[in-house]
Amino acid sequence: MSRVWPIAALVRADVLERTRRYQYLATIVATMLLGTLLLPGRNANYETFLIDGYRGVYNSAWVGASYALLSTLLLSLFGFYLVKSAVERDRATRVGEIIATTSIDRLSYTLGKVLSNFLILASVTAILFVTAIAMQLVRGENTSVNLAQIAAPFALVVLPTVTIVGAIAVFFEMVPWLRAGLGNVVYFFLWTFYAAWSFQAKLHAGWLRDMFGANLIMRQVWSAVLRVDPRASPNSFEIGAEAGANVRHSFTLSGFHWTAGDVSDRLIWFGAAFGVAVVAALLFDRFSKSARSAERRPRSVLATRWSAAVERVTTPVFDVIFAGDLGAIVLAELRLLVRGLSPWWYAVALGLWLFQLGADAKAQSIAVGLAWIWPMLLWSQLGTREHVYGTEEFVYPTLRPIRRQFVAQCIAGVILALALAGGALVHWGVRGDLVAIEGIVAGAIFVPTLALACGAFSGTTRLFEIVYLVLWYIGPMNRTMFDFTRGVNAPGFLLASVALLVLAVAMRKLRLQYA
C-alpha cells in the first residue's frame, strides 16, 4: 500500500492538469466530430470498413465492430502524440526537480504516468463509445441498441491497445534521443511497419502480430460473411474505401463469439504495457542534473569548425542577397532554422539533392518527398519558438511583429524548402516542364505555411509533426491527390497555403492580445 497512494496522487494530479487544458477540450470536440464520420450515411461517398465488398447492417454488433476497429487504429497512432508530453511537461515546468526530492521511486513515477496516459486515452475511447451509440440511432438502419455488443469490442480491443500505447509513450520520453521530435518520426514509421506486418498476417496469427486487435475483429466479421457467401475472400478488406462498385451488398452481423484464447491474447497486452513501464523506469534519470548537463554538452570540434567555415563563406553572399530590414530578419530566421546542424545533416541533404537530379519522372515525387521529410524537425519550429522559449513578451511588443518577424519565418521556411528541392527544380528546368516546377514551388510554400499554422494554433511542434507525417506518407510517398510535390495539385495546395496563412495570422493576433 505504501506504493499505491503516491501513484494514485500522481495520477490524479496529472489527469486534472491535462484535462483542464484547452487542448483537451479541443481533443474532445475533434473526437466527437471524427466519430460522426466513422459510420457513413447512405448518401456518403465513402465507406469506413468493407470485407470483400460486404458492409454490415448498422446494428449494434456491426457498429461495435467497426468503431472498435477504427478507434484502435486511430488511437494507436494519434493517441501516442496526444499523451507523449507527460514527463516532458514535468521537465519544462521544473516540477520534476520537486518530485526528485520526494520519496517516490522511479517505478512508481513511471507507472503513474502510464496510468495517467491510459485514463486520458480511455476518456477519448469513452467519447467514441457514446458517439457510436448515437450514430446507430441517427443512421436508423437498426435502432435496437444492444450496449453489450457495442461495449464488448471496445473493452476487448481498444482498451488493451491504448494501454500499451500509453506505456510506449512514456518509454519514448525516458530515452533522451526519442523524447523530442525525432521520437515522433520514429514512432510513425514503427507504427506504419507494424501495421503492414500485422495486416499481412493470417487472421489466426498469434497475439504478437495483433496489438491493434484488428485481426480479432476481422475474424468475427469474416465468419459472418462466410455464412452469406462461402466464396468470399478473407484477405480482401478495405478501410476507408470509396463507395459504389466496391459495395456489393449488406449482411447482418448477429453478434460476437469470443473464445478464452481471444480474451487471453488481448489481456497479454496489459502485461506487455507493465513490462514496457518497468524498462522505462530503469532508463528514467529521475530528473538528475547530470542528465540535463549531458543533454547540453558542447558541440564537437568538427561541428564547430564546420560551422565557422560555412559562416565565413556564406556571410558576404547572404549580406548582399538579404539586404534591407526585412532581408536581415529573414536571414536571421534562416540561420535559426539551420543552427547547430552537423556536417552529416548537410551530407545527407546533398545526397537527396543529387537523387532528385538523377531520378526519372515517376520517382520525382518520392525523391522530393524524401528531401522534404529530412528538415521536418526544422520546419516544426516555425510559429512555436517564441512560445517554447518564453520570448513572446520580448518579440510581440516590437514594431509590426506579424509583418516583419512572422512573415520572415514563412519566407525562411520557403527558402529552405526550395534549396532542398533544388535537384528537382534543375531536373524539370532542363526538361522545360513548367507545370512540374509549379508543383515544387507550391509545395515549398505549402509545407512551411502548414508548419506556421500548426505552430501558431498549438504552440508546440507536435501538431505539425504528426499532421505532416501523415500527409507526407499518403501524398508524395503514394502519389495520391494529397501529393504536394506534383504540378497537377499545385492550385489546390496554393489555396490551402493562403487559408493556412490566414489562420496563422489570426492565431498570432489572438496571442498578441493576451501577451
C-alpha positions as CSV (number, residue, x, y, z in Angstrom):
1,M,0.0,0.0,0.0
2,S,3.0,2.3,0.5
3,R,3.4,2.4,-3.3
4,V,-0.2,2.7,-4.2
5,W,-1.0,6.1,-2.6
6,P,1.8,8.0,-4.2
7,I,0.9,6.6,-7.6
8,A,-2.7,7.5,-7.1
9,A,-1.9,11.0,-6.0
10,L,0.4,11.4,-9.0
11,V,-2.2,10.1,-11.4
12,R,-4.9,12.3,-10.0
13,A,-2.8,15.5,-10.2
14,D,-1.6,14.6,-13.8
15,V,-5.0,13.9,-15.1
16,L,-6.5,17.0,-13.6
17,E,-3.8,19.1,-15.0
18,R,-4.2,17.7,-18.5
19,T,-8.0,17.8,-18.6
20,R,-8.0,21.5,-17.6
21,R,-6.1,22.5,-20.7
22,Y,-7.8,23.9,-23.8
23,Q,-6.0,21.2,-25.9
24,Y,-8.0,18.5,-24.1
25,L,-11.3,20.3,-24.9
26,A,-10.2,20.6,-28.5
27,T,-9.4,16.9,-28.4
28,I,-12.9,16.1,-27.2
29,V,-14.6,18.2,-29.9
30,A,-12.4,16.7,-32.6
31,T,-13.1,13.2,-31.4
32,M,-16.9,13.8,-31.5
33,L,-16.7,15.2,-35.0
34,L,-14.5,12.3,-36.1
35,G,-16.8,9.8,-34.5
36,T,-19.7,11.0,-36.6
37,L,-17.7,10.2,-39.8
38,L,-16.9,6.6,-38.8
39,L,-20.5,5.4,-39.6
40,P,-21.2,7.0,-43.1
41,G,-24.8,7.6,-44.2
42,R,-26.4,6.1,-47.3
43,N,-25.5,9.1,-49.5
44,A,-21.9,9.3,-48.3
45,N,-19.2,8.9,-51.0
46,Y,-17.1,6.6,-48.8
47,E,-17.2,3.5,-46.6
48,T,-15.1,3.1,-43.5
49,F,-14.9,-0.7,-43.3
50,L,-15.6,-3.4,-46.0
51,I,-14.6,-7.0,-46.2
52,D,-14.6,-8.5,-49.7
53,G,-17.1,-5.8,-50.7
54,Y,-19.6,-6.6,-47.9
55,R,-20.8,-4.0,-45.4
56,G,-22.8,-4.9,-42.3
57,V,-26.2,-3.6,-41.5
58,Y,-25.9,-0.8,-38.9
59,N,-27.0,-2.9,-35.9
60,S,-25.2,-2.8,-32.5
61,A,-22.8,-5.7,-33.4
62,W,-21.6,-4.0,-36.6
63,V,-21.4,-0.6,-35.0
64,G,-19.3,-2.0,-32.2
65,A,-17.0,-3.9,-34.6
66,S,-16.4,-1.1,-37.0
67,Y,-16.0,1.6,-34.3
68,A,-13.6,-0.6,-32.3
69,L,-11.5,-1.4,-35.4
70,L,-11.2,2.2,-36.5
71,S,-10.8,3.5,-33.0
72,T,-7.9,1.2,-32.2
73,L,-6.1,2.2,-35.4
74,L,-6.6,5.9,-34.9
75,L,-5.8,5.9,-31.1
76,S,-2.7,3.7,-31.6
77,L,-1.3,6.4,-33.9
78,F,-2.7,9.8,-32.9
79,G,-3.1,8.8,-29.2
80,F,0.6,8.4,-28.9
81,Y,1.1,12.1,-29.8
82,L,-1.7,13.1,-27.6
83,V,-0.2,11.8,-24.4
84,K,3.5,12.0,-25.2
85,S,4.2,15.0,-23.1
86,A,3.6,13.9,-19.5
87,V,7.3,13.6,-18.5
88,E,8.4,16.4,-20.7
89,R,5.9,18.8,-19.0
90,D,7.5,18.0,-15.6
91,R,10.9,18.7,-17.1
92,A,9.9,22.0,-18.6
93,T,8.0,23.3,-15.6
94,R,10.7,22.2,-13.1
95,V,8.1,20.1,-11.3
96,G,10.4,17.1,-11.9
97,E,13.0,18.7,-9.7
98,I,10.5,18.8,-6.9
99,I,9.5,15.2,-7.5
100,A,13.1,14.1,-7.4
101,T,13.4,15.4,-3.8
102,T,10.4,13.2,-2.7
103,S,10.4,9.6,-1.7
104,I,8.6,8.5,-4.9
105,D,10.8,6.0,-6.7
106,R,11.4,5.5,-10.5
107,L,8.9,2.7,-10.9
108,S,6.1,4.5,-9.1
109,Y,6.6,7.6,-11.1
110,T,6.7,5.7,-14.4
111,L,3.6,3.6,-13.5
112,G,1.8,6.8,-12.5
113,K,2.5,8.4,-15.9
114,V,1.4,5.2,-17.7
115,L,-1.9,5.1,-15.8
116,S,-2.4,8.8,-16.5
117,N,-1.9,8.2,-20.2
118,F,-4.3,5.3,-20.1
119,L,-7.0,7.4,-18.4
120,I,-6.7,10.2,-21.0
121,L,-6.9,7.7,-23.9
122,A,-9.7,5.8,-22.1
123,S,-11.7,9.0,-21.9
124,V,-11.3,9.5,-25.6
125,T,-12.4,5.9,-26.1
126,A,-15.5,6.6,-23.9
127,I,-16.4,9.5,-26.2
128,L,-16.2,7.3,-29.2
129,F,-18.3,4.7,-27.5
130,V,-21.1,7.2,-26.7
131,T,-20.8,8.5,-30.3
132,A,-21.2,5.0,-31.7
133,I,-24.5,4.6,-29.8
134,A,-25.7,8.0,-31.0
135,M,-24.7,7.3,-34.6
136,Q,-26.5,3.9,-34.7
137,L,-29.7,5.8,-33.8
138,V,-29.0,8.6,-36.2
139,R,-28.4,6.3,-39.2
140,G,-31.6,4.4,-38.3
141,E,-30.9,1.1,-40.1
142,N,-31.4,-0.7,-36.8
143,T,-32.5,1.4,-33.8
144,S,-32.4,-1.5,-31.3
145,V,-29.3,-0.7,-29.2
146,N,-27.5,-3.6,-27.5
147,L,-25.0,-1.9,-25.2
148,A,-23.1,-5.2,-24.5
149,Q,-22.5,-5.8,-28.2
150,I,-21.1,-2.3,-28.6
151,A,-19.1,-2.3,-25.4
152,A,-17.5,-5.7,-25.7
153,P,-15.2,-4.9,-28.7
154,F,-14.3,-1.6,-27.2
155,A,-13.3,-3.3,-23.9
156,L,-11.5,-6.2,-25.5
157,V,-9.9,-4.5,-28.5
158,V,-9.4,-0.8,-27.8
159,L,-8.5,-0.6,-24.1
160,P,-5.6,-3.1,-24.3
161,T,-4.3,-1.1,-27.3
162,V,-4.4,2.3,-25.6
163,T,-2.7,0.8,-22.5
164,I,0.3,-0.4,-24.4
165,V,0.4,2.9,-26.4
166,G,0.4,4.9,-23.2
167,A,3.3,2.8,-21.9
168,I,5.3,3.2,-25.2
169,A,4.8,7.0,-25.0
170,V,6.3,7.1,-21.5
171,F,9.2,4.8,-22.7
172,F,9.9,7.2,-25.5
173,E,10.1,10.1,-23.0
174,M,12.6,8.3,-20.9
175,V,15.0,7.8,-23.8
176,P,16.9,11.1,-24.4
177,W,17.1,10.8,-28.2
178,L,13.5,9.7,-28.5
179,R,11.8,12.2,-26.3
180,A,11.9,15.1,-28.8
181,G,10.8,15.4,-32.5
182,L,13.0,12.5,-33.6
183,G,11.0,10.1,-31.4
184,N,7.8,11.3,-33.1
185,V,9.2,10.4,-36.5
186,V,10.5,7.1,-35.3
187,Y,7.1,6.1,-33.8
188,F,5.3,7.0,-37.0
189,F,7.5,4.7,-39.1
190,L,7.4,1.9,-36.4
191,W,3.6,2.2,-36.4
192,T,3.5,2.0,-40.2
193,F,5.7,-1.0,-40.4
194,Y,3.9,-2.8,-37.6
195,A,0.5,-2.1,-39.2
196,A,1.7,-3.5,-42.5
197,W,3.2,-6.6,-40.8
198,S,0.0,-7.1,-38.7
199,F,-2.4,-6.8,-41.6
200,Q,-0.3,-9.2,-43.8
201,A,-0.7,-11.9,-41.1
202,K,-3.4,-14.6,-41.3
203,L,-6.5,-14.0,-39.3
204,H,-5.5,-16.6,-36.8
205,A,-1.9,-15.3,-36.3
206,G,-0.5,-15.0,-32.8
207,W,-1.1,-12.2,-30.3
208,L,2.3,-10.6,-31.2
209,R,1.0,-9.6,-34.6
210,D,-2.3,-8.2,-33.4
211,M,-1.5,-5.3,-30.9
212,F,-4.4,-3.4,-32.6
213,G,-6.9,-6.2,-32.2
214,A,-7.9,-5.7,-35.8
215,N,-7.4,-9.3,-36.8
216,L,-9.7,-10.3,-33.9
217,I,-12.5,-8.1,-35.2
218,M,-12.0,-9.2,-38.8
219,R,-12.2,-12.8,-37.7
220,Q,-15.6,-12.2,-36.3
221,V,-16.8,-10.3,-39.3
222,W,-15.3,-12.9,-41.7
223,S,-17.2,-15.7,-40.1
224,A,-20.4,-13.8,-40.7
225,V,-19.6,-13.0,-44.3
226,L,-18.7,-16.6,-45.0
227,R,-22.1,-17.7,-43.9
228,V,-23.6,-15.4,-46.5
229,D,-21.0,-16.0,-49.3
230,P,-18.8,-19.2,-49.0
231,R,-16.7,-17.9,-51.9
232,A,-15.7,-14.7,-50.2
233,S,-12.0,-13.9,-49.6
234,P,-11.0,-13.0,-46.1
235,N,-7.9,-11.2,-47.3
236,S,-9.9,-8.7,-49.3
237,F,-10.8,-5.9,-46.8
238,E,-10.8,-2.2,-47.1
239,I,-10.6,0.5,-44.5
240,G,-11.6,3.9,-45.8
241,A,-12.9,2.8,-49.2
242,E,-14.8,4.8,-51.8
243,A,-18.5,3.8,-52.1
244,G,-20.1,2.5,-55.2
245,A,-18.9,-0.5,-57.1
246,N,-16.8,-1.8,-54.1
247,V,-20.0,-2.4,-52.0
248,R,-21.7,-5.5,-53.3
249,H,-24.5,-5.8,-50.7
250,S,-25.0,-5.7,-46.9
251,F,-25.2,-8.6,-44.5
252,T,-26.2,-8.9,-40.8
253,L,-23.6,-9.4,-38.1
254,S,-25.6,-11.1,-35.4
255,G,-23.1,-10.9,-32.6
256,F,-19.6,-11.9,-31.2
257,H,-18.3,-15.2,-30.1
258,W,-15.1,-14.6,-28.1
259,T,-13.1,-17.7,-27.1
260,A,-10.9,-18.0,-24.0
261,G,-7.9,-17.7,-26.3
262,D,-9.2,-14.4,-27.8
263,V,-9.5,-12.9,-24.3
264,S,-6.1,-14.2,-23.1
265,D,-4.5,-12.8,-26.3
266,R,-5.8,-9.3,-25.5
267,L,-5.0,-9.5,-21.8
268,I,-1.4,-10.2,-22.6
269,W,-1.1,-6.6,-23.8
270,F,-1.8,-5.3,-20.3
271,G,1.1,-7.3,-19.1
272,A,3.2,-6.1,-22.0
273,A,2.4,-2.5,-21.0
274,F,3.6,-3.2,-17.5
275,G,6.8,-4.7,-18.9
276,V,7.4,-1.6,-21.0
277,A,6.8,0.6,-17.9
278,V,9.4,-1.4,-16.0
279,V,12.0,-0.9,-18.7
280,A,11.2,2.8,-18.9
281,A,11.6,3.0,-15.1
282,L,15.1,1.5,-15.4
283,L,16.0,4.2,-18.0
284,F,14.5,7.0,-16.1
285,D,17.1,9.6,-15.0
286,R,14.8,10.9,-12.2
287,F,15.4,14.5,-13.4
288,S,19.1,14.4,-12.4
289,K,21.3,17.4,-13.0
290,S,23.9,15.2,-14.7
291,A,21.4,14.0,-17.3
292,R,20.4,17.6,-18.1
293,S,24.0,18.7,-18.4
294,A,24.7,15.7,-20.7
295,E,21.9,17.0,-22.9
296,R,23.5,20.4,-23.1
297,R,27.1,19.2,-23.7
298,P,29.1,21.4,-26.1
299,R,29.3,20.6,-29.8
300,S,32.1,18.6,-31.2
301,V,35.3,20.3,-32.6
302,L,34.4,19.1,-36.1
303,A,31.0,20.6,-35.9
304,T,32.3,23.9,-34.6
305,R,35.0,24.2,-37.3
306,W,32.4,23.3,-40.0
307,S,30.0,25.9,-38.8
308,A,32.7,28.6,-38.7
309,A,33.9,27.7,-42.2
310,V,30.4,27.8,-43.7
311,E,29.7,31.1,-42.0
312,R,32.9,32.7,-43.4
313,V,32.0,31.6,-46.9
314,T,28.2,32.4,-46.8
315,T,28.1,35.6,-44.8
316,P,29.3,38.0,-47.5
317,V,27.0,36.5,-50.1
318,F,24.0,36.5,-47.8
319,D,24.6,40.1,-46.8
320,V,24.1,41.1,-50.4
321,I,21.1,38.8,-51.1
322,F,19.3,39.7,-47.9
323,A,19.7,43.4,-47.9
324,G,17.3,45.7,-46.1
325,D,15.5,45.4,-42.8
326,L,13.2,42.5,-43.9
327,G,16.0,40.7,-45.6
328,A,18.1,40.9,-42.4
329,I,15.2,39.4,-40.4
330,V,14.7,36.6,-43.0
331,L,18.4,35.8,-42.8
332,A,18.3,35.7,-39.0
333,E,15.3,33.3,-39.1
334,L,17.0,31.1,-41.7
335,R,20.1,30.9,-39.5
336,L,17.9,30.0,-36.6
337,L,16.4,27.2,-38.6
338,V,19.7,25.6,-39.6
339,R,21.6,26.5,-36.4
340,G,23.5,23.6,-34.9
341,L,23.2,21.2,-37.8
342,S,26.1,18.8,-38.2
343,P,28.1,18.3,-41.4
344,W,26.4,14.9,-41.7
345,W,23.0,16.6,-42.0
346,Y,24.2,18.6,-45.0
347,A,25.8,15.5,-46.5
348,V,22.5,13.6,-46.4
349,A,20.7,16.7,-47.8
350,L,23.3,16.8,-50.7
351,G,22.7,13.1,-51.4
352,L,19.0,13.7,-51.6
353,W,19.6,16.7,-53.8
354,L,21.6,14.5,-56.2
355,F,19.0,11.8,-56.1
356,Q,16.4,14.3,-57.3
357,L,18.7,15.4,-60.1
358,G,19.1,11.8,-61.5
359,A,15.7,10.3,-60.7
360,D,13.2,9.7,-63.5
361,A,9.9,11.4,-63.8
362,K,7.9,8.7,-62.0
363,A,10.3,8.8,-59.0
364,Q,10.4,12.6,-58.6
365,S,7.6,12.7,-56.1
366,I,9.4,10.2,-53.9
367,A,12.7,12.0,-54.3
368,V,11.3,15.4,-53.4
369,G,9.3,13.8,-50.6
370,L,12.4,12.3,-49.1
371,A,14.2,15.6,-49.4
372,W,11.3,17.4,-47.6
373,I,11.0,14.9,-44.7
374,W,14.6,15.4,-43.8
375,P,14.1,19.0,-42.5
376,M,10.7,18.3,-40.9
377,L,12.1,18.9,-37.4
378,L,13.4,22.3,-38.5
379,W,10.1,23.4,-40.0
380,S,8.3,22.3,-36.9
381,Q,10.0,25.2,-35.0
382,L,8.1,27.8,-37.1
383,G,5.5,29.6,-35.1
384,T,6.4,27.9,-31.9
385,R,9.8,29.3,-31.0
386,E,8.6,32.3,-29.0
387,H,6.1,30.1,-27.0
388,V,8.6,27.3,-26.3
389,Y,11.4,29.6,-25.2
390,G,9.2,32.1,-23.4
391,T,10.2,35.1,-25.5
392,E,6.8,36.3,-26.5
393,E,6.9,39.3,-24.3
394,F,10.1,40.4,-26.0
395,V,9.0,39.7,-29.6
396,Y,5.4,40.9,-29.6
397,P,6.0,44.5,-28.4
398,T,8.4,45.1,-31.3
399,L,7.4,47.1,-34.3
400,R,5.0,45.2,-36.6
401,P,5.7,41.7,-35.2
402,I,3.4,40.0,-37.7
403,R,4.5,41.8,-40.9
404,R,8.2,41.6,-40.0
405,Q,9.1,38.6,-37.8
406,F,6.1,36.4,-38.7
407,V,6.4,36.9,-42.5
408,A,10.2,36.4,-42.2
409,Q,9.7,33.0,-40.6
410,C,7.5,32.0,-43.5
411,I,9.9,33.2,-46.2
412,A,12.8,31.4,-44.4
413,G,10.9,28.2,-44.4
414,V,10.1,28.5,-48.1
415,I,13.8,29.3,-49.0
416,L,14.8,26.1,-47.1
417,A,12.3,24.0,-49.0
418,L,13.3,25.4,-52.4
419,A,17.0,24.8,-51.6
420,L,16.4,21.2,-50.6
421,A,14.3,20.6,-53.7
422,G,16.9,22.3,-55.9
423,G,17.7,19.0,-57.7
424,A,14.2,18.5,-58.8
425,L,13.9,22.2,-60.0
426,V,17.0,21.7,-62.1
427,H,15.7,18.3,-63.4
428,W,12.4,19.8,-64.5
429,G,14.1,23.0,-65.7
430,V,16.3,21.1,-68.1
431,R,13.2,19.3,-69.4
432,G,11.3,22.5,-69.7
433,D,8.3,21.3,-67.6
434,L,6.9,24.4,-66.1
435,V,3.9,22.6,-64.6
436,A,6.2,20.3,-62.6
437,I,8.2,23.4,-61.4
438,E,4.9,25.0,-60.3
439,G,4.2,21.9,-58.2
440,I,7.6,22.1,-56.4
441,V,7.1,25.8,-55.7
442,A,3.6,25.3,-54.5
443,G,4.8,22.5,-52.2
444,A,7.7,24.7,-51.0
445,I,5.1,27.4,-50.0
446,F,2.6,24.9,-48.5
447,V,4.8,23.0,-46.1
448,P,6.3,25.9,-44.1
449,T,2.9,27.6,-44.1
450,L,1.4,24.4,-42.6
451,A,4.1,24.5,-40.0
452,L,3.4,28.1,-39.2
453,A,-0.3,27.5,-38.8
454,C,0.1,24.4,-36.7
455,G,2.7,26.2,-34.5
456,A,0.5,29.3,-34.1
457,F,-2.5,27.2,-33.3
458,S,-1.0,24.7,-30.8
459,G,2.2,26.5,-29.6
460,T,4.1,23.2,-29.8
461,T,5.9,21.3,-32.6
462,R,3.9,18.1,-32.1
463,L,0.8,19.0,-34.1
464,F,2.8,19.8,-37.3
465,E,5.0,16.7,-36.9
466,I,2.1,14.3,-36.9
467,V,-0.1,16.1,-39.5
468,Y,2.9,16.5,-41.9
469,L,4.0,12.9,-41.4
470,V,0.5,11.5,-42.3
471,L,0.2,13.9,-45.2
472,W,3.7,13.1,-46.5
473,Y,3.0,9.4,-46.3
474,I,-0.3,9.4,-48.1
475,G,0.8,12.1,-50.5
476,P,4.3,12.1,-52.1
477,M,5.1,8.5,-51.0
478,N,1.9,7.1,-52.6
479,R,1.3,9.8,-55.3
480,T,-2.3,10.4,-54.4
481,M,-4.3,13.6,-54.7
482,F,-2.6,14.8,-51.5
483,D,0.8,14.8,-53.2
484,F,2.0,18.4,-52.6
485,T,5.0,18.0,-55.0
486,R,3.1,17.5,-58.2
487,G,2.1,20.3,-60.6
488,V,-1.4,19.0,-61.2
489,N,-2.2,19.5,-57.5
490,A,-0.5,22.9,-57.3
491,P,-3.6,25.2,-57.4
492,G,-5.3,23.3,-54.5
493,F,-2.2,23.5,-52.3
494,L,-1.7,27.2,-53.1
495,L,-5.3,27.9,-52.0
496,A,-4.6,25.8,-48.9
497,S,-1.5,27.8,-48.2
498,V,-3.5,31.0,-48.3
499,A,-6.1,29.6,-45.9
500,L,-3.4,28.3,-43.5
501,L,-1.6,31.7,-43.6
502,V,-4.9,33.5,-42.7
503,L,-5.4,31.0,-39.8
504,A,-1.8,31.5,-38.6
505,V,-2.1,35.3,-38.7
506,A,-5.4,35.2,-36.8
507,M,-3.9,33.0,-34.1
508,R,-0.9,35.2,-33.9
509,K,-3.0,38.3,-33.5
510,L,-5.0,36.5,-30.8
511,R,-1.8,35.7,-28.9
512,L,-0.8,39.3,-29.3
513,Q,-3.9,40.4,-27.5
514,Y,-3.1,38.2,-24.5
515,A,0.7,38.5,-24.5
